[in-house]
Amino acid sequence: MKGQNTKFFFDQLSAKALKTGLVFITKKELAYKCGAYYLWRLATEIKTGQPVLLIRAGIHGDEIAGPLSILEYFEEIIEYG
């Protein structure tokens, strides 16, 4: 999911997150010898004493099911969280 696919994923995820008005996005570049990768953090306001829901998805080779699942179920994840 490099190049255009990564941009597509981030654009779609950003649009869904910003549409809620509840989610904040930060993007950090992680530099490695073989190239750079990005870490995206989407978070809502953390309320003291409330449980925290952590969902993590990554890409291994060309397996992109995790990130695609987040796109597919984003609204339900936000509603649950």
Stockholm file with secondary structure:
# STOCKHOLM 1.0

chainA/1-81         MKGQNTKFFFDQLSAKALKTGLVFITKKELAYKCGAYYLWRLATEIKTGQPVLLIRAGIHGDEIAGPLSILEYFEEIIEYG
#=GR chainA/1-81 SS CCTHHHHHHHHHHHHHHHHHSSCEEEEEEEEETTEEEEEEEEECCCCTTSCCCCCCCCCBTTBCHHHHHHHHTHHHHHHHC
#=GC SS_cons        CCTHHHHHHHHHHHHHHHHHSSCEEEEEEEEETTEEEEEEEEECCCCTTSCCCCCCCCCBTTBCHHHHHHHHTHHHHHHHC
//
